[in-house]
């Protein structure tokens, strides 16, 4: 069967989770919450110098932080020890529970094997519970090593790298990505 729609893929983003309570370096404390991924996270109190760092991360162009905080606050973002920017976060109204968590997406270049650190640069900001961090890296569909069964790459000036894969509405058409981080 052939489809009757126009299906195109520009790129795919992959988000491996880095659980805050696992394999991290922190002077915060682990908390339990059934609504947190894996049932736990790390709480950063309001004291200056509290931090959470993730080592040997995958490369990417976006950082996503899933967090909960009763009020607004700020954290410093560091990559390989270099200050990148101050992250302002909005209060979610609660510290735990299924409706407490939101995800903040930050555009930032992160090299392979980097150490990403979230640091409480100033005392007095709101406490923050961090469930996990994700790093995404775009994989351009038109450069994928496997484009099969009628799918093909075409120019598209509005796409991220000025190309897309099209004709994916044909039965069996596919794009296969390799080297996807896990």
C-alpha positions in Angstrom: 0.0 0.0 0.0 1.1 3.5 -0.7 0.2 6.3 1.6 -1.5 9.5 0.6 0.3 11.9 2.9 3.5 13.8 2.7 5.8 12.5 5.4 9.2 14.2 5.9 11.8 13.9 8.6 14.2 16.8 9.2 16.2 15.4 12.2 15.8 13.2 15.3 16.8 14.2 18.8 17.9 11.6 21.3 17.7 12.3 25.1 19.6 9.8 27.2 18.7 10.3 30.9 21.3 11.0 33.6 19.6 10.2 36.8 20.6 12.7 39.5 20.9 10.1 42.3 23.1 7.7 40.2 26.7 8.2 39.3 26.8 11.8 40.1 29.0 14.0 42.4 26.9 16.2 44.7 26.8 17.8 48.1 23.0 17.8 48.0 20.9 15.0 49.4 19.0 12.2 47.8 15.2 12.3 48.3 12.5 9.7 47.6 9.5 10.5 45.4 7.4 8.0 43.6 6.8 10.6 40.9 10.5 11.0 40.2 12.1 8.9 37.5 13.5 5.8 39.3 11.8 7.0 42.5 14.6 9.3 43.6 16.3 12.6 42.8 18.8 15.1 44.4 17.7 18.0 46.5 19.9 21.2 46.3 19.2 23.4 49.4 19.5 27.1 49.4 23.1 27.2 50.7 25.7 28.8 48.4 28.1 26.2 46.8 25.6 23.3 46.7 26.0 21.5 43.4 25.3 18.4 41.3 27.7 17.3 38.6 27.5 14.7 35.9 30.7 13.2 34.5 31.6 11.7 31.1 28.4 12.8 29.4 27.5 12.3 25.7 27.8 15.3 23.4 24.9 17.4 22.5 23.4 20.8 21.7 20.6 21.0 24.3 20.5 20.3 28.1 17.1 19.4 29.6 16.7 19.4 33.4 13.6 17.8 35.0 13.1 19.5 38.3 10.6 20.7 41.0 10.8 23.8 43.1 8.2 25.6 45.2 9.5 29.1 44.1 11.7 30.7 41.5 15.5 30.5 41.7 18.8 30.3 39.8 21.7 27.9 39.3 25.0 28.4 37.6 25.7 26.1 34.6 29.3 24.9 34.2 30.8 22.7 31.5 34.3 21.3 32.2 34.7 23.8 35.0 34.0 26.8 32.8 31.0 29.1 33.7 28.5 29.0 30.8 25.5 30.9 32.1 23.1 31.5 34.9 19.9 29.4 34.6 16.8 31.0 36.0 14.1 28.5 36.9 10.4 29.0 37.7 8.8 27.6 40.7 6.5 24.6 40.1 4.4 25.1 43.2 5.6 21.9 44.9 8.8 20.0 45.7 7.4 16.4 45.1 4.4 14.7 43.5 3.2 14.0 40.0 2.3 17.6 39.2 5.5 19.1 40.7 8.0 18.4 37.9 8.7 20.4 34.7 11.5 20.2 32.2 13.7 23.2 31.3 15.4 23.1 27.9 18.7 25.0 27.6 20.6 25.4 24.3 24.2 24.8 25.1 27.2 23.0 23.3 28.4 20.1 25.4 31.4 18.1 24.1 31.8 14.3 24.5 33.1 13.2 27.9 32.4 16.6 29.5 31.6 17.3 33.2 28.3 19.2 33.5 27.8 21.0 36.8 24.7 22.8 38.2 25.9 25.0 41.0 24.2 27.2 43.6 26.2 30.3 43.0 24.3 32.5 45.4 22.6 31.6 48.7 19.0 32.4 49.3 17.5 31.0 46.1 14.7 28.4 46.4 15.5 24.8 47.1 15.4 22.7 44.0 14.8 18.9 43.5 16.5 17.6 40.4 15.1 14.4 39.0 17.4 13.9 36.0 19.3 15.7 33.2 19.1 14.9 29.5 21.5 15.9 26.8 20.2 15.9 23.2 22.1 15.9 20.0 20.4 16.3 16.7 20.9 13.7 14.1 20.2 14.9 10.6 17.9 12.5 8.7 19.3 13.3 5.3 22.7 12.2 6.4 21.6 8.9 8.0 23.5 5.9 6.8 20.3 4.0 5.9 17.5 5.5 3.7 15.5 2.7 2.2 12.6 1.6 0.0 11.7 4.8 -1.8 12.6 7.3 0.9 15.2 9.8 -0.2 16.9 13.1 0.8 15.9 16.4 -0.8 16.8 20.0 -0.3 14.6 22.1 2.0 15.9 25.6 2.9 13.8 25.8 6.1 15.1 22.5 7.5 17.9 22.5 10.1 20.7 21.5 7.7 18.8 22.5 4.6 17.6 19.0 3.8 15.0 16.4 4.8 14.1 12.8 4.0 10.8 12.5 2.2 8.5 9.9 0.7 8.2 8.0 4.0 4.5 7.5 3.3 5.4 4.5 1.1 5.1 1.1 2.7 8.5 -0.1 3.9 10.2 3.3 3.5 12.5 4.0 6.4 15.4 6.0 7.8 17.9 4.2 10.0 20.2 6.1 12.3 23.4 4.6 13.6 25.6 5.6 16.6 22.5 6.7 18.6 23.7 7.3 22.2 22.0 5.1 24.9 
